[in-house]
Amino acid sequence: MGGFVAAVTAALVVVAILAGLVAMGRRVRSRGRAGSQGFVGPFEEMWHPAAHRARRETEIVDERVITQLPADDVH
């Protein structure tokens, strides 16, 4: 009986983790890339510093473009 309870508990943990990942994926897709440094930013900075620097440079350029647009062009 103890093995059955352990197996069910392990299965529930796996299902909970997968459900959490699905929920995070849906949240990221619905919000787009805005705030890209949210959850993944620190991991990207640790494991792929070049990608982190490139993303940050892209964000800076996007900010400059938005600030340079005339007021009637900003959505």
MMTF fields as JSON, N, C-alpha, C and O atoms, coordinates in Angstrom:
{
  "mmtfVersion": "1.0.0",
  "mmtfProducer": "UNKNOWN",
  "numBonds": 299,
  "numAtoms": 300,
  "numGroups": 75,
  "numChains": 1,
  "numModels": 1,
  "chainsPerModel": [1],
  "groupsPerChain": [75],
  "chainIdList": ["A"],
  "bondAtomList": [4, 2, 8, 6, 12, 10, 16, 14, 20, 18, 24, 22, 28, 26, 32, 30, 36, 34, 40, 38, 44, 42, 48, 46, 52, 50, 56, 54, 60, 58, 64, 62, 68, 66, 72, 70, 76, 74, 80, 78, 84, 82, 88, 86, 92, 90, 96, 94, 100, 98, 104, 102, 108, 106, 112, 110, 116, 114, 120, 118, 124, 122, 128, 126, 132, 130, 136, 134, 140, 138, 144, 142, 148, 146, 152, 150, 156, 154, 160, 158, 164, 162, 168, 166, 172, 170, 176, 174, 180, 178, 184, 182, 188, 186, 192, 190, 196, 194, 200, 198, 204, 202, 208, 206, 212, 210, 216, 214, 220, 218, 224, 222, 228, 226, 232, 230, 236, 234, 240, 238, 244, 242, 248, 246, 252, 250, 256, 254, 260, 258, 264, 262, 268, 266, 272, 270, 276, 274, 280, 278, 284, 282, 288, 286, 292, 290, 296, 294],
  "bondOrderList": [1, 1, 1, 1, 1, 1, 1, 1, 1, 1, 1, 1, 1, 1, 1, 1, 1, 1, 1, 1, 1, 1, 1, 1, 1, 1, 1, 1, 1, 1, 1, 1, 1, 1, 1, 1, 1, 1, 1, 1, 1, 1, 1, 1, 1, 1, 1, 1, 1, 1, 1, 1, 1, 1, 1, 1, 1, 1, 1, 1, 1, 1, 1, 1, 1, 1, 1, 1, 1, 1, 1, 1, 1, 1],
  "groupList": [{"groupName": "MET", "atomNameList": ["N", "CA", "C", "O"], "elementList": ["N", "C", "C", "O"], "formalChargeList": [0, 0, 0, 0], "bondAtomList": [1, 0, 2, 1, 3, 2], "bondOrderList": [1, 1, 2], "singleLetterCode": "M", "chemCompType": "L-PEPTIDE LINKING"}, {"groupName": "GLY", "atomNameList": ["N", "CA", "C", "O"], "elementList": ["N", "C", "C", "O"], "formalChargeList": [0, 0, 0, 0], "bondAtomList": [1, 0, 2, 1, 3, 2], "bondOrderList": [1, 1, 2], "singleLetterCode": "G", "chemCompType": "PEPTIDE LINKING"}, {"groupName": "PHE", "atomNameList": ["N", "CA", "C", "O"], "elementList": ["N", "C", "C", "O"], "formalChargeList": [0, 0, 0, 0], "bondAtomList": [1, 0, 2, 1, 3, 2], "bondOrderList": [1, 1, 2], "singleLetterCode": "F", "chemCompType": "L-PEPTIDE LINKING"}, {"groupName": "VAL", "atomNameList": ["N", "CA", "C", "O"], "elementList": ["N", "C", "C", "O"], "formalChargeList": [0, 0, 0, 0], "bondAtomList": [1, 0, 2, 1, 3, 2], "bondOrderList": [1, 1, 2], "singleLetterCode": "V", "chemCompType": "L-PEPTIDE LINKING"}, {"groupName": "ALA", "atomNameList": ["N", "CA", "C", "O"], "elementList": ["N", "C", "C", "O"], "formalChargeList": [0, 0, 0, 0], "bondAtomList": [1, 0, 2, 1, 3, 2], "bondOrderList": [1, 1, 2], "singleLetterCode": "A", "chemCompType": "L-PEPTIDE LINKING"}, {"groupName": "THR", "atomNameList": ["N", "CA", "C", "O"], "elementList": ["N", "C", "C", "O"], "formalChargeList": [0, 0, 0, 0], "bondAtomList": [1, 0, 2, 1, 3, 2], "bondOrderList": [1, 1, 2], "singleLetterCode": "T", "chemCompType": "L-PEPTIDE LINKING"}, {"groupName": "LEU", "atomNameList": ["N", "CA", "C", "O"], "elementList": ["N", "C", "C", "O"], "formalChargeList": [0, 0, 0, 0], "bondAtomList": [1, 0, 2, 1, 3, 2], "bondOrderList": [1, 1, 2], "singleLetterCode": "L", "chemCompType": "L-PEPTIDE LINKING"}, {"groupName": "ILE", "atomNameList": ["N", "CA", "C", "O"], "elementList": ["N", "C", "C", "O"], "formalChargeList": [0, 0, 0, 0], "bondAtomList": [1, 0, 2, 1, 3, 2], "bondOrderList": [1, 1, 2], "singleLetterCode": "I", "chemCompType": "L-PEPTIDE LINKING"}, {"groupName": "ARG", "atomNameList": ["N", "CA", "C", "O"], "elementList": ["N", "C", "C", "O"], "formalChargeList": [0, 0, 0, 0], "bondAtomList": [1, 0, 2, 1, 3, 2], "bondOrderList": [1, 1, 2], "singleLetterCode": "R", "chemCompType": "L-PEPTIDE LINKING"}, {"groupName": "SER", "atomNameList": ["N", "CA", "C", "O"], "elementList": ["N", "C", "C", "O"], "formalChargeList": [0, 0, 0, 0], "bondAtomList": [1, 0, 2, 1, 3, 2], "bondOrderList": [1, 1, 2], "singleLetterCode": "S", "chemCompType": "L-PEPTIDE LINKING"}, {"groupName": "GLN", "atomNameList": ["N", "CA", "C", "O"], "elementList": ["N", "C", "C", "O"], "formalChargeList": [0, 0, 0, 0], "bondAtomList": [1, 0, 2, 1, 3, 2], "bondOrderList": [1, 1, 2], "singleLetterCode": "Q", "chemCompType": "L-PEPTIDE LINKING"}, {"groupName": "PRO", "atomNameList": ["N", "CA", "C", "O"], "elementList": ["N", "C", "C", "O"], "formalChargeList": [0, 0, 0, 0], "bondAtomList": [1, 0, 2, 1, 3, 2], "bondOrderList": [1, 1, 2], "singleLetterCode": "P", "chemCompType": "L-PEPTIDE LINKING"}, {"groupName": "GLU", "atomNameList": ["N", "CA", "C", "O"], "elementList": ["N", "C", "C", "O"], "formalChargeList": [0, 0, 0, 0], "bondAtomList": [1, 0, 2, 1, 3, 2], "bondOrderList": [1, 1, 2], "singleLetterCode": "E", "chemCompType": "L-PEPTIDE LINKING"}, {"groupName": "TRP", "atomNameList": ["N", "CA", "C", "O"], "elementList": ["N", "C", "C", "O"], "formalChargeList": [0, 0, 0, 0], "bondAtomList": [1, 0, 2, 1, 3, 2], "bondOrderList": [1, 1, 2], "singleLetterCode": "W", "chemCompType": "L-PEPTIDE LINKING"}, {"groupName": "HIS", "atomNameList": ["N", "CA", "C", "O"], "elementList": ["N", "C", "C", "O"], "formalChargeList": [0, 0, 0, 0], "bondAtomList": [1, 0, 2, 1, 3, 2], "bondOrderList": [1, 1, 2], "singleLetterCode": "H", "chemCompType": "L-PEPTIDE LINKING"}, {"groupName": "ASP", "atomNameList": ["N", "CA", "C", "O"], "elementList": ["N", "C", "C", "O"], "formalChargeList": [0, 0, 0, 0], "bondAtomList": [1, 0, 2, 1, 3, 2], "bondOrderList": [1, 1, 2], "singleLetterCode": "D", "chemCompType": "L-PEPTIDE LINKING"}],
  "groupTypeList": [0, 1, 1, 2, 3, 4, 4, 3, 5, 4, 4, 6, 3, 3, 3, 4, 7, 6, 4, 1, 6, 3, 4, 0, 1, 8, 8, 3, 8, 9, 8, 1, 8, 4, 1, 9, 10, 1, 2, 3, 1, 11, 2, 12, 12, 0, 13, 14, 11, 4, 4, 14, 8, 4, 8, 8, 12, 5, 12, 7, 3, 15, 12, 8, 3, 7, 5, 10, 6, 11, 4, 15, 15, 3, 14],
  "groupIdList": [1, 2, 3, 4, 5, 6, 7, 8, 9, 10, 11, 12, 13, 14, 15, 16, 17, 18, 19, 20, 21, 22, 23, 24, 25, 26, 27, 28, 29, 30, 31, 32, 33, 34, 35, 36, 37, 38, 39, 40, 41, 42, 43, 44, 45, 46, 47, 48, 49, 50, 51, 52, 53, 54, 55, 56, 57, 58, 59, 60, 61, 62, 63, 64, 65, 66, 67, 68, 69, 70, 71, 72, 73, 74, 75],
  "secStructList": [7, 2, 2, 2, 2, 2, 2, 2, 2, 2, 2, 2, 2, 2, 2, 2, 2, 2, 2, 2, 2, 2, 2, 2, 2, 2, 2, 2, 2, 2, 2, 6, 6, 6, 6, 6, 6, 1, 1, 1, 2, 2, 2, 2, 2, 2, 2, 7, 2, 2, 2, 2, 2, 2, 2, 2, 2, 2, 2, 2, 2, 2, 2, 2, 2, 2, 2, 2, 1, 7, 6, 6, 6, 7, 7],
  "xCoordList": [0.813, 0.0, 0.857, 0.491, 1.994, 2.88, 3.464, 3.648, 3.756, 4.289, 3.272, 3.61, 2.016, 0.938, 0.763, 0.605, 0.794, 0.645, 1.81, 1.62, 3.006, 4.181, 4.08, 4.426, 3.612, 3.481, 2.422, 2.62, 1.306, 0.251, 0.74, 0.474, 1.444, 1.99, 2.976, 2.929, 3.856, 4.827, 4.11, 4.5, 3.079, 2.323, 1.63, 1.614, 1.065, 0.411, 1.403, 1.073, 2.607, 3.641, 4.024, 4.154, 4.203, 4.547, 3.426, 3.694, 2.196, 1.053, 0.988, 0.714, 1.235, 1.206, 2.3, 2.063, 3.487, 4.585, 4.248, 4.443, 3.749, 3.39, 2.263, 2.288, 1.284, 0.193, 0.727, 0.284, 1.671, 2.288, 3.044, 2.973, 3.763, 4.497, 3.541, 3.801, 2.448, 1.454, 0.856, 0.683, 0.544, -0.033, 0.954, 0.559, 2.229, 3.233, 3.365, 3.487, 3.344, 3.438, 2.285, 2.484, 1.082, -0.082, 0.021, -0.329, 0.5, 0.639, 1.648, 1.406, 2.77, 3.792, 3.271, 3.501, 2.57, 2.032, 0.991, 0.93, 0.165, -0.889, -0.316, -0.877, 0.775, 1.38, 2.421, 2.86, 2.819, 3.842, 5.211, 5.434, 6.117, 7.48, 7.69, 8.803, 6.656, 6.789, 7.206, 6.671, 8.141, 8.63, 9.387, 9.213, 10.226, 10.889, 11.852, 12.263, 12.213, 13.143, 12.437, 13.061, 11.164, 10.389, 10.957, 11.863, 10.462, 10.832, 12.119, 12.943, 12.301, 13.411, 14.684, 15.772, 14.569, 15.715, 16.942, 18.029, 16.818, 18.012, 18.657, 19.881, 17.829, 18.386, 19.084, 20.143, 18.484, 19.118, 20.445, 21.419, 20.483, 21.72, 22.819, 23.989, 22.456, 23.459, 23.97, 25.177, 23.043, 23.434, 23.726, 24.372, 23.272, 23.517, 23.672, 22.784, 24.803, 24.992, 24.901, 24.433, 25.341, 25.278, 23.832, 23.516, 22.961, 21.545, 20.931, 20.103, 21.329, 20.812, 21.232, 20.42, 22.499, 22.975, 22.275, 21.921, 22.077, 21.406, 19.957, 19.472, 19.279, 17.889, 17.821, 16.938, 18.741, 18.751, 19.025, 18.398, 19.944, 20.216, 18.992, 18.703, 18.277, 17.056, 16.012, 15.33, 15.879, 14.927, 15.295, 14.416, 16.584, 17.03, 16.71, 16.237, 16.965, 16.656, 15.152, 14.729, 14.346, 12.893, 12.443, 11.559, 13.038, 12.688, 13.039, 12.279, 14.18, 14.587, 13.638, 13.286, 13.218, 12.296, 10.964, 10.393, 10.47, 9.188, 9.281, 8.347, 10.378, 10.499, 10.698, 10.436, 11.153, 11.392, 10.178, 10.165, 9.164, 7.979, 7.18, 7.146, 6.54, 5.637, 4.476, 4.138, 3.882, 2.838, 1.626, 1.0, 1.29, 0.122, 0.394, -0.555, 1.66, 1.998, 2.077, 2.057, 2.165, 2.284, 0.924, -0.067, 0.875, -0.405, -0.588, -1.601],
  "yCoordList": [-1.192, 0.0, 1.256, 2.254, 1.221, 2.384, 2.742, 3.917, 1.713, 1.963, 2.615, 3.453, 2.219, 2.806, 4.29, 5.114, 4.618, 6.014, 6.855, 7.992, 6.293, 7.013, 7.237, 8.31, 6.237, 6.37, 7.411, 8.209, 7.398, 8.384, 9.786, 10.736, 9.915, 11.22, 11.723, 12.895, 10.867, 11.259, 11.662, 12.638, 10.937, 11.279, 12.626, 13.427, 12.88, 14.171, 15.327, 16.41, 15.11, 16.146, 16.451, 17.614, 15.407, 15.605, 16.345, 17.259, 15.965, 16.632, 18.093, 18.965, 18.369, 19.747, 20.593, 21.745, 20.027, 20.757, 21.032, 22.15, 20.039, 20.241, 21.259, 22.076, 21.22, 22.204, 23.606, 24.56, 23.738, 25.044, 25.56, 26.747, 24.682, 25.086, 25.504, 26.472, 24.781, 25.149, 26.515, 27.35, 26.74, 28.025, 29.169, 30.233, 28.952, 29.992, 30.238, 31.388, 29.187, 29.353, 30.155, 31.022, 29.873, 30.638, 32.097, 32.997, 32.323, 33.702, 34.48, 35.631, 33.85, 34.524, 34.792, 35.869, 33.821, 34.021, 35.115, 35.874, 35.214, 36.23, 37.621, 38.599, 37.73, 39.038, 39.419, 40.568, 38.506, 38.799, 38.887, 38.339, 39.569, 39.661, 40.888, 41.127, 41.66, 42.823, 42.348, 41.368, 43.033, 42.584, 41.281, 40.377, 41.188, 39.923, 39.496, 38.336, 40.383, 40.018, 39.456, 39.281, 39.171, 38.665, 37.407, 37.48, 36.284, 35.017, 34.439, 33.906, 34.535, 33.852, 34.693, 34.156, 35.977, 36.881, 36.46, 36.406, 36.157, 35.764, 34.476, 34.347, 33.517, 32.268, 32.509, 31.941, 33.352, 33.667, 34.38, 34.129, 35.259, 35.986, 35.043, 35.239, 34.02, 33.073, 32.139, 31.937, 31.568, 30.513, 30.994, 30.282, 32.168, 32.674, 34.192, 34.924, 34.668, 36.106, 36.915, 38.054, 36.344, 37.081, 37.342, 38.426, 36.378, 36.566, 37.616, 38.417, 37.613, 38.609, 40.012, 40.937, 40.168, 41.492, 41.932, 43.103, 41.014, 41.361, 41.771, 42.731, 41.067, 41.416, 42.783, 43.582, 43.056, 44.354, 45.485, 46.541, 45.279, 46.301, 46.547, 47.689, 45.49, 45.635, 46.431, 47.276, 46.175, 46.923, 48.393, 49.253, 48.695, 50.092, 50.795, 51.931, 50.13, 50.725, 50.96, 52.013, 49.991, 50.156, 51.34, 52.092, 51.517, 52.651, 53.963, 54.929, 54.004, 55.242, 55.572, 56.735, 54.563, 54.786, 55.313, 56.231, 54.747, 55.19, 56.629, 57.405, 56.996, 58.361, 59.365, 60.551, 58.941, 59.859, 60.024, 60.925, 59.177, 59.292, 60.527, 60.9, 61.163, 62.268, 61.774, 60.591, 62.659, 62.285, 61.625, 60.745, 62.027, 61.447, 60.057, 59.362, 59.624, 58.3, 57.242, 56.051, 57.628, 56.683, 56.074, 56.792, 54.755, 54.069, 53.807, 53.237],
  "zCoordList": [0.0, 0.0, 0.0, -0.622, 0.69, 0.762, -0.599, -0.915, -1.409, -2.748, -3.658, -4.495, -3.485, -4.285, -3.962, -4.863, -2.684, -2.261, -2.776, -3.207, -2.73, -3.227, -4.735, -5.228, -5.458, -6.91, -7.276, -8.192, -6.561, -6.822, -6.48, -7.216, -5.382, -4.995, -6.043, -6.417, -6.517, -7.538, -8.817, -9.457, -9.2, -10.41, -10.253, -11.188, -9.092, -8.854, -8.887, -9.371, -8.38, -8.423, -9.872, -10.253, -10.673, -12.084, -12.81, -13.589, -12.566, -13.201, -12.771, -13.595, -11.495, -11.004, -11.66, -12.022, -11.811, -12.451, -13.91, -14.388, -14.618, -16.023, -16.171, -17.091, -15.285, -15.335, -15.091, -15.731, -14.174, -13.925, -15.137, -15.455, -15.811, -17.014, -18.131, -18.845, -18.277, -19.289, -18.963, -19.851, -17.694, -17.284, -17.544, -18.02, -17.235, -17.498, -18.988, -19.411, -19.794, -21.24, -21.805, -22.657, -21.337, -21.796, -21.377, -22.141, -20.169, -19.686, -20.532, -20.896, -20.838, -21.645, -23.051, -23.603, -23.636, -24.984, -25.025, -25.993, -23.986, -23.992, -23.776, -24.271, -23.056, -22.797, -23.834, -23.865, -24.662, -25.655, -25.009, -23.929, -25.665, -25.154, -24.286, -23.819, -24.064, -23.189, -21.812, -21.291, -21.24, -19.945, -20.057, -19.239, -21.07, -21.351, -20.255, -20.222, -19.377, -18.322, -17.107, -16.06, -17.22, -16.1, -15.491, -14.661, -15.871, -15.248, -15.828, -15.085, -17.12, -17.787, -17.8, -18.009, -17.584, -17.67, -16.893, -17.468, -15.604, -14.844, -15.355, -15.348, -15.8, -16.326, -17.658, -17.927, -18.487, -19.762, -19.535, -20.245, -18.558, -18.269, -17.791, -18.121, -17.016, -16.508, -17.604, -17.742, -18.386, -19.314, -20.725, -21.493, -21.079, -22.431, -22.376, -22.813, -21.837, -21.649, -22.947, -22.931, -24.062, -25.328, -25.733, -26.224, -25.539, -25.862, -24.944, -25.379, -23.694, -22.758, -23.176, -23.168, -23.541, -23.976, -25.266, -25.409, -26.19, -27.439, -27.184, -27.782, -26.322, -26.002, -25.338, -25.65, -24.43, -23.745, -24.737, -24.654, -25.664, -26.67, -27.548, -27.904, -27.896, -28.686, -27.918, -28.498, -26.626, -25.813, -25.744, -25.788, -25.636, -25.579, -26.891, -26.887, -28.01, -29.313, -29.442, -29.918, -29.022, -29.074, -28.229, -28.641, -27.053, -26.2, -26.878, -26.799, -27.541, -28.236, -29.366, -29.562, -30.114, -31.232, -30.719, -31.308, -29.636, -29.089, -28.599, -28.8, -27.966, -27.458, -28.577, -28.375, -29.754, -30.855, -31.769, -32.608, -31.625, -32.468, -32.084, -30.912, -33.053, -32.727, -31.873, -31.902, -31.13, -30.177, -30.864, -30.274, -32.079, -32.74, -33.315, -33.68, -33.408, -33.933, -32.838, -33.148, -31.592, -30.507, -30.217, -30.079, -30.125, -29.912, -28.454, -28.051]
}
